[in-house]
Amino acid sequence: MIKAGLIGLGKMGISHCAILNAHPNVDLVGVCDSSKFILSALEKHGSMKCFTDYKQMIRQSDLDCIFIAAPTRFHAEMVCHSLEKGLHVFVEKPFCLKIDEGRKMVDLAIKHNKVNQVGYHNRFIATFNEAKRIINEGIIGEIYHVLGEAYGPVVLKEKGSTWRSHKSEGGGCLYDYASHVINLIQFIVGAPQHVAGTVLKSIYSQDVDDAVYTTLLYKNGISGQLSVNWSDEAYRKMSTQITVLGKDGKVIVDATECKIYLRRENKSEGFEKGWNIRYITDLTDSVDFYLRGEEYSAQIDHFIACLLERKTENVSSFASAFETDSVVEMLVADNSSRI
C-alpha cells in the first residue's frame, strides 16, 4: 500500500480525499487543513490522522507521497519541502504564480528523482485524448490553426473580497480558467512560441481579470486564438472547447464529444466524408471510484501507477505545467506592454 498524505480540504481537496480513501493501492494516513471544523468531522468519521501543520504531518506519518490542494501561493513552499523530505508529489493547478518558483520545483523533482504531477484533469478526458490521437496521426492533415475557448458563470456581479479577488491568492480568470485551456492546447498541438494582442479584461472584478483574449503564434507557422471568460451567465458551468483546423479537415472537441469533419472518407478509422462524432461514453475507460467525472479518479490512478512503476515522467508532469505557466507569463507581459 502507498501511504499518502493530503494538504488542503477545500473543494478539490475533499474530492481527492474521497478518491484516495477508495483507492485499492492507497492508504490515506494523514490530512492537513487550517479548518478545525473540517478536521473534527474527519476525525469523527474517518480513520486518518488530522493535522493543522503539514510539516508535522510529514514528520510523523511515514508517507510515500503527498497531495497538495492548498491555495496556489503556498505551492512552492509545500512542494519543495515535500520533495526534500523524499516524497512523491501531486499538486493542484495552477502550478505556481511565479515562474522562478516553477523552475525550482521542476529542478528539485528531477534532482530527487520523484514522481511529480499537476492536476490538469482535462488531460485525462477521453475526448481530448481522442482529438490528440487523430491530430497526431495526420487524419485531418497539416495543422494550420487552433482555437481554445472556455466560458462559465463564476463572477457575475461586483461583490466583496474573496480569494478570487486577489492575484496573490491565485485568483483571476487567467490563472484559474485560462490555464486549463492553455494546458489543453499545449497537450493537443503544442505550446506557442509567442503571443500577441493580449487583453486581460476586468468585467466585474477590480484587482483581477474576468476574461482573457490573445493570439497564439507558433514557430512552424501554426496560428491560434484563446478566448476565455468566467463572467458569462449563458453557461451553467465551465464549458471548454478546442477547435483544430487542418488542410484535410477539422476537429471540434469538448468534454462530451469529439466531432471530426473530413474532406474525404477514411476507411481505416471508419470515418465518412463530412462530419463524424465520437462520444465520451464510447471512449472512456471505467474507473474504480466515480466522483464528478472519471477524469478526477483517472489522474490519481495515473499518479499512483507511475509511483508503483517509478516512472517519473508522466501525462501531466511538473515540466509540462511549467510550460503552461511560461505561456501564462507571456500573456501577462504582453498585456502589460500595451497598458
Secondary structure, DSSP 8 states (H G I E B T S, - for coil): -EEEEEE--SHHHHHHHHHHHH-TTEEEEEEE-S-HHHHHHHHHH-SSEEES-HHHHHHHH--SEEEE-S-GGGHHHHHHHHHHTT-EEEE-SS--SSHHHHHHHHHHHHHTT--EEE--GGGG-HHHHHHHHHHHTTTT-SEEEEEEEEE-BS--S-----GGG-GGGT-SHIIIIIHHHHHHHHHHH---SEEEEEEEE-SS-SSS-SEEEEEEE-TTS-EEEEEEESB-TT-SS-EEEEEEEETTEEEEE-SSEEEEEESS-BTTTTB-SEEEEEEHHHH----SS-SSSHHHHHHHHHHHHHHHHT--S-TT-HHHHHHHHHHHHHHHHHHHHT-
